[in-house]
Amino acid sequence: MKTKRFIAGAVCPSCGTMDSVRMFRSETERDYRECVECGFSDEMEVNPRLEGNLPEARIAREESILEDHTDIIRFVDEPPVKKQ
C-alpha cells in the first residue's frame, strides 16, 4: 500500500469539508484523491496544457546563495527635543 498524504487546504468537491482530502499514487503510477469524511474518491487528472510548464519549487540553488559577508549597522538615537 502506498503512503496517503493529506492535502493542506483542499476542499472535498463532494461534501465541501476542508482538510479532509488525501492523495496517494497507485501501483500503476496514477494519482488518486479521497475524502475521509464522505468517502468521495476520484483519479486526479493532469492538465496537458500545464504538464511540463509547472513553476519551479522555491528552493535555494547554489548560484543564488549569498556569499558570507558582514555589514555594520549603527543604531543612532535622536537627541531629545528641547521644550520651549
C-alpha positions in Angstrom: 0.0 0.0 0.0 1.3 3.4 -0.9 1.5 6.3 1.6 -1.6 8.5 1.7 -0.9 12.2 2.4 -3.4 14.9 3.3 -3.6 18.0 1.0 -3.5 21.1 3.2 -6.3 23.5 2.5 -8.0 21.2 0.0 -11.8 21.1 -0.1 -13.7 18.0 -0.9 -15.7 18.6 -4.2 -18.5 16.3 -2.8 -19.1 17.4 0.8 -17.2 20.7 0.9 -15.2 19.7 4.0 -11.8 21.4 4.2 -8.6 19.4 5.1 -10.3 16.0 4.7 -8.8 15.2 1.3 -5.8 13.0 1.0 -4.0 11.8 -2.1 -2.0 8.7 -3.0 -0.3 7.1 -6.0 -1.4 3.6 -7.1 0.9 0.8 -8.3 0.0 1.9 -11.8 1.5 5.3 -11.1 -1.8 7.1 -11.2 -2.7 9.8 -8.6 -5.9 9.5 -6.7 -7.6 11.7 -4.1 -10.2 10.6 -1.5 -12.2 12.3 1.3 -12.0 10.8 4.7 -15.3 12.4 5.7 -17.7 11.3 3.0 -15.8 8.6 1.1 -15.6 10.5 -2.2 -12.7 9.4 -4.4 -11.5 10.0 -8.0 -8.5 9.9 -10.2 -6.5 13.2 -10.3 -6.1 14.3 -13.9 -3.1 16.2 -15.2 -4.0 19.2 -17.3 -2.0 18.6 -20.6 -1.6 22.4 -21.0 0.2 22.7 -17.7 2.3 19.5 -17.9 5.9 20.5 -18.3 5.1 24.1 -17.6 4.8 23.9 -13.8 6.6 26.5 -11.8 9.8 25.5 -10.1 9.9 24.9 -6.4 11.2 27.7 -4.4 14.4 26.2 -3.1 17.8 27.8 -2.7 20.0 27.0 -5.6 23.8 27.1 -5.2 24.2 30.1 -7.5 21.6 32.0 -5.5 23.2 31.5 -2.1 24.8 34.8 -0.9 28.4 34.9 -0.1 29.4 35.3 3.6 29.9 38.9 4.4 29.5 41.3 7.3 27.6 44.6 7.3 28.0 47.2 10.0 24.7 48.6 11.2 24.6 51.6 13.5 21.6 52.5 15.6 21.6 56.2 16.3 19.3 57.7 18.9 17.9 61.1 18.0 18.7 63.7 20.5 15.8 64.7 22.8 13.8 67.6 21.6 14.0 70.6 23.9 10.7 72.0 25.0 10.4 75.8 24.9 
